[in-house]
Every structure is written in C-alpha cells, then in structure tokens.
Amino acid sequence: MASRAWMRALGARRAMSGVAAAGPTARLRRSVLYMPASNPRALAKVPSLAADGVILDLEDAVAPELKPHARDMAVEAAERFTTQEPQTRHKEIVIRVNGIGTEWHADDLAAVSKS
C-alpha cells in the first residue's frame, strides 16, 4: 500500500502537469512557457502568446546580479497580466522562485506572497 506522502506527491505532480482528476478546479493545459522575469522584451510578448500558462522564472533564467530587479518585474507583470491585460486574463501566471537555501528565496517568497 502506498504511503500518504507518496499519494500527495503524485496528486501534486498530476495537478502541475494538468492531468488532475476532472472537477470544478481542474485546469487542463496544452502548453506552458517559461519566461525569464529579467527580460522586459520577453514579458512584453506574453499577451500575444497562445500558451495556456506562463511561468515567470526567477531562478535559472536570471543572472544573480539581476535577481532583485527580476523579482520586482515578475510581481508587477503578474499583477498586470491578471488584472489589466485582457489577452492574458485567461492564462495561468506562475512565478518560479529561487530554491530553499539560496540567498534570494526568502525575499522571493515575501514579494510573491504580497502579489
């Protein structure tokens, strides 16, 4: 018999992949794009993209010296995409924060949790 932790992890993995059991909160995704949050030109293209979701990346796609600025840009863009841009209101917008144990993690979480 599978452990409860394993079952929860499997459920989370399925939810992230868009294959969660159908229900009122299920959201199927055909495509999700990673966008570096430090790149204003990439962020400007988001409204014109046909993707179902966009992940604003603060981790791998951002140079260490640009992370604080990218964090501000990601929070501002997520707010704009979900409230002001008619072309992006239907898209799922996610901010990928830096990993636990990095010097940027706590600041990322604080900024994202306020958005």
C-alpha positions as CSV (number, residue, x, y, z in Angstrom):
1,M,0.0,0.0,0.0
2,A,1.4,3.4,-1.0
3,S,2.2,5.9,1.7
4,R,0.1,9.0,2.1
5,A,3.1,11.3,1.4
6,W,3.7,9.5,-1.9
7,M,0.0,9.8,-2.8
8,R,0.1,13.5,-2.0
9,A,3.2,13.9,-4.2
10,L,1.6,12.0,-7.0
11,G,-1.5,14.2,-6.7
12,A,0.6,17.4,-6.8
13,R,2.6,16.1,-9.8
14,R,-0.7,15.4,-11.6
15,A,-2.1,18.8,-10.7
16,M,1.1,20.5,-12.0
17,S,1.0,18.6,-15.3
18,G,-2.6,19.4,-16.0
19,V,-3.9,15.8,-15.7
20,A,-5.6,16.1,-12.3
21,A,-8.9,14.4,-11.9
22,A,-11.7,16.4,-13.5
23,G,-13.5,18.7,-11.1
24,P,-14.5,22.3,-10.7
25,T,-10.9,23.4,-10.1
26,A,-9.2,21.2,-12.7
27,R,-7.4,23.2,-15.4
28,L,-6.1,21.4,-18.5
29,R,-3.0,22.9,-20.1
30,R,-1.8,22.3,-23.6
31,S,1.3,24.5,-23.3
32,V,3.1,26.4,-20.6
33,L,6.1,28.6,-21.3
34,Y,9.0,29.7,-19.1
35,M,9.9,33.3,-19.4
36,P,12.9,34.9,-17.8
37,A,11.5,37.6,-15.4
38,S,14.5,39.8,-16.0
39,N,13.8,40.2,-19.8
40,P,11.4,43.1,-20.5
41,R,11.1,42.1,-24.2
42,A,10.1,38.6,-23.3
43,L,7.5,39.9,-20.8
44,A,6.1,42.2,-23.4
45,K,5.4,39.3,-25.6
46,V,3.3,37.4,-23.1
47,P,-0.1,38.9,-24.2
48,S,0.5,37.7,-27.8
49,L,1.4,34.1,-26.9
50,A,-1.0,31.3,-27.4
51,A,0.2,29.4,-24.4
52,D,-2.3,28.4,-21.7
53,G,0.2,29.4,-19.0
54,V,3.3,31.4,-18.4
55,I,5.9,30.8,-15.7
56,L,7.9,33.9,-14.8
57,D,11.2,32.4,-13.9
58,L,13.3,34.0,-11.1
59,E,15.7,31.0,-10.8
60,D,17.7,29.5,-13.6
61,A,16.9,32.1,-16.3
62,V,18.1,35.1,-14.2
63,A,21.7,36.1,-13.5
64,P,22.5,36.5,-9.8
65,E,23.0,40.3,-10.1
66,L,19.6,40.7,-11.8
67,K,17.5,38.7,-9.3
68,P,16.2,41.6,-7.2
69,H,15.2,43.6,-10.3
70,A,13.7,40.5,-11.9
71,R,11.7,39.8,-8.7
72,D,10.1,43.3,-8.9
73,M,9.4,42.8,-12.6
74,A,7.8,39.4,-12.1
75,V,5.4,40.7,-9.4
76,E,4.5,43.7,-11.4
77,A,3.9,41.7,-14.6
78,A,1.8,39.0,-12.8
79,E,-0.4,41.7,-11.4
80,R,-0.7,43.4,-14.8
81,F,-1.4,40.1,-16.6
82,T,-4.1,39.0,-14.2
83,T,-5.9,42.3,-13.8
84,Q,-5.2,44.7,-16.7
85,E,-4.3,42.8,-19.8
86,P,-7.5,41.4,-21.5
87,Q,-5.3,39.0,-23.6
88,T,-3.7,37.4,-20.5
89,R,-6.6,37.1,-18.0
90,H,-7.4,33.6,-19.2
91,K,-3.7,32.5,-18.8
92,E,-2.4,30.8,-15.7
93,I,0.5,33.0,-14.4
94,V,3.1,31.4,-12.1
95,I,6.2,32.9,-10.6
96,R,9.0,30.4,-10.1
97,V,11.0,31.4,-7.0
98,N,14.6,30.6,-6.2
99,G,15.2,27.4,-4.2
100,I,15.2,26.9,-0.5
101,G,18.6,27.7,1.0
102,T,19.5,30.3,-1.6
103,E,20.1,33.9,-0.6
104,W,17.1,35.0,-2.7
105,H,14.5,32.5,-1.5
106,A,13.1,34.5,1.4
107,D,12.8,37.7,-0.5
108,D,11.2,35.9,-3.4
109,L,8.5,34.4,-1.2
110,A,7.9,37.7,0.6
111,A,7.4,39.6,-2.7
112,V,5.3,36.9,-4.3
113,S,3.1,36.4,-1.3
114,K,2.1,40.1,-1.4
115,S,1.1,39.9,-5.1
